[in-house]
Amino acid sequence: MKSFCLKILILILVVFASSQKLFGQEIKFKESKQNFGFVHEGDTVRLSYELKNIGNQPLIISNYEVECGCTKMESVNIPIQPGASYILKVSFDTHEKYDRQDRTLKIISNAKNSPTELRFKGVVLKPKKK
């Protein structure tokens, strides 16, 4: 009897895990990598990443992780409905940064493919002479 109950429990867990993969929210970015080119130290780089919820449940972006405080992302305060698109806005402060920069952001959400990684890179030149 215990063996039978254990098998039923395992079957229920497998079905539940499979349904989460088949039915749920999934985040897809139009472009997950960007190159901002050349900027001068002290400039603020503004980037936009277009995403789409390709799942069938509302997508909720709850947080993000970055390597340093120089990168910020605007909060997403609404659920992104199935089939809907949204523009994530990211800023990179180049103060005290110089030369090649290569940064990543991890987007934390309720998507089955979370965390999702975004990346940007470019070159920060010496500040403009005044």
C-alpha positions in Angstrom: 0.0 0.0 0.0 2.8 2.4 0.9 4.5 1.6 -2.4 1.3 2.4 -4.3 0.8 5.7 -2.5 4.4 6.7 -3.2 4.0 5.9 -6.9 0.8 8.0 -7.0 2.5 10.9 -5.3 5.4 10.7 -7.7 3.0 10.6 -10.7 1.2 13.7 -9.4 4.4 15.6 -8.9 5.6 14.7 -12.4 2.3 15.7 -14.0 2.4 19.0 -12.0 6.0 19.7 -13.1 5.2 19.0 -16.7 2.1 21.2 -16.7 4.2 24.1 -15.3 6.5 23.6 -18.4 3.6 23.3 -20.8 1.3 25.9 -19.3 2.7 29.1 -17.8 4.6 32.2 -18.5 7.7 32.4 -20.6 9.8 35.5 -21.4 11.3 36.0 -24.8 13.5 39.0 -25.7 13.7 40.4 -29.2 17.4 41.1 -28.6 19.1 40.0 -25.4 22.5 41.6 -26.3 23.3 45.1 -27.2 26.3 47.2 -28.1 26.2 50.8 -27.0 29.3 51.8 -29.0 31.6 54.6 -27.8 30.7 57.0 -25.0 32.6 59.3 -22.8 33.2 58.7 -19.1 30.4 60.4 -17.1 27.8 59.8 -19.7 24.7 57.8 -18.9 23.9 55.1 -21.4 20.2 54.3 -21.8 19.1 50.9 -23.3 15.8 49.4 -24.0 15.1 45.6 -24.2 11.8 44.5 -25.8 10.3 41.4 -24.3 7.2 39.4 -25.0 5.3 37.0 -22.7 5.0 34.0 -25.0 3.2 31.9 -22.3 -0.4 31.7 -21.4 -0.3 33.2 -17.9 0.6 36.7 -16.7 4.4 37.3 -16.4 5.6 39.1 -13.3 9.1 40.6 -13.2 9.9 40.7 -9.5 13.6 41.7 -9.4 16.9 42.0 -11.3 20.5 41.3 -10.4 23.5 43.3 -11.7 27.3 43.2 -11.2 27.5 46.7 -9.7 25.4 49.8 -8.7 26.3 51.5 -12.0 23.5 49.6 -13.8 19.9 50.2 -13.0 16.6 48.9 -14.4 13.2 50.7 -14.1 10.7 48.7 -12.0 8.0 46.8 -13.7 4.9 47.4 -11.7 2.3 45.5 -13.8 1.9 41.9 -14.9 2.6 41.4 -18.6 -0.3 39.6 -20.0 0.1 36.5 -22.4 1.0 37.6 -25.8 1.8 41.2 -24.6 5.1 43.0 -25.2 6.9 45.3 -22.8 10.0 47.5 -23.0 12.5 47.2 -20.1 14.5 50.4 -19.6 18.1 50.1 -18.4 20.6 52.7 -17.6 24.4 52.4 -17.2 26.3 55.2 -15.4 29.8 55.4 -16.8 31.2 57.6 -14.0 34.6 56.2 -13.0 34.4 53.6 -15.8 37.0 53.5 -18.6 37.8 51.3 -21.6 35.8 48.2 -22.6 32.7 47.5 -20.6 30.7 44.2 -20.7 27.8 44.0 -18.3 25.0 41.5 -17.6 21.6 41.7 -15.9 19.7 38.8 -14.7 15.9 39.3 -14.9 14.1 37.5 -12.1 10.5 36.6 -12.9 7.8 33.9 -12.5 8.7 32.6 -16.0 9.7 29.0 -16.5 12.9 30.3 -18.1 13.8 32.6 -15.2 16.4 34.0 -14.6 16.9 35.4 -18.0 20.2 37.1 -18.8 20.6 40.4 -20.7 23.9 41.7 -21.8 25.4 45.0 -23.1 28.8 46.2 -24.0 30.7 49.1 -25.4 33.7 51.3 -24.9 34.0 54.2 -22.4 36.4 56.9 -23.6 38.2 59.5 -21.4 35.9 62.4 -20.5 35.4 65.2 -23.0 37.8 68.2 -22.5 36.0 71.3 -21.2 
